[in-house]
Each structure stands twice: as structure tokens, then as C-alpha cells.
Amino acid sequence: MKMPDVITIDPEILGGTPVFKGTRVPVKTIFEYLEDNFTLGEFLECFPSVSRDMALKVLSCSEEALLTSAA
């Protein structure tokens, strides 16, 4: 699964805010939940339109981007 398969940026959806593809759930929401000490499972329960695979892909790509930029 590639990032374009997971994230959509469309000016017609939440003014171009990056969202999980096929939803209106902003990608930043997963990070806000995790920062507030919610588990991934709790996030997925609150946003059932986001699949576990989609959430894990976003987290994995974010980790790779951070580690690559820090090197």
C-alpha cells in the first residue's frame, strides 16, 4: 500500500486538508489521538472508516520520513 492509496488531498474535502482516502478523517487526527495517550485501537474504534492497514501505513511512512530527515 502506497501513500496515495492511503491519503487524499482534495480542495473539495475539508479545504484540502490531508485525509485518509475515502473518508473525511484528517490524517493529523491519528497523531493527536496518540499524543493524547489513546491507543491505535481506540482511534480505530472512533473512526471505523479508517482501516488498521491505512493507519499503520501512515505511521510507518511518518516514522521513515522522520528517521530519514534526522540522518
N, C-alpha and C positions, 0 to 999 in steps of 0.2 A: 504494500500500500504506500503510495507516494503522497507527498503533502497536497498536491492539487486534488487528490482523491478524498482528502480529509477536511480541507479548509476552502471556503469560498469568500471572495471579496467582491461584492457587488453593490454599486451605489444605490440600488433599489432595495437592498436588505440592510436595515439598520444604518443607513447612510454610509455604507462601505466599510463598516466595522468587520474585521475578520470573524467569521462564524464557522462552526462545524458544518460541513456540507450537508445540505438537505434539512437544516434546522435554522432557527433564529437564536441559537445559543452562542453568545460571543466566546471566542477562544479564551479570552482573558479570564472568564468565569472559572475555568478549571484551576487556574493559578490562584485566584482569590480564595476559592474553597480550600485548597491545600494550605495556603498561608494562614487561614483561619482554623487550622487543625482538623478539618474534615478529612475523612478518608476518601480514596478514589471511589469506593463502593457507595459512600453517601452522596458524592457528586452524581454518580450514575443513577442513583435512586431518584434524585431531584430532577434529573434531566434525562428521562428514558429515551429521548430521541437521539442521544449521543451513545454510540456503541462503545463497548470496552476497547475494541481494537482501535477505534478512532482516537479515543482519549490517550491510549498508550502510545500511539504513533506521534501525537503532538508532544507528549512528554519526552519521548525518545529523541525526536528531532531537536527539541529545545535543549536537551542535555548535550547533544552532539554540537550544536551551534555554540553553546557556552564554552564547552571544553576546547573547541577549535579556536575560538576567538581569544581564549585565555593563554593559548600556547605561543 
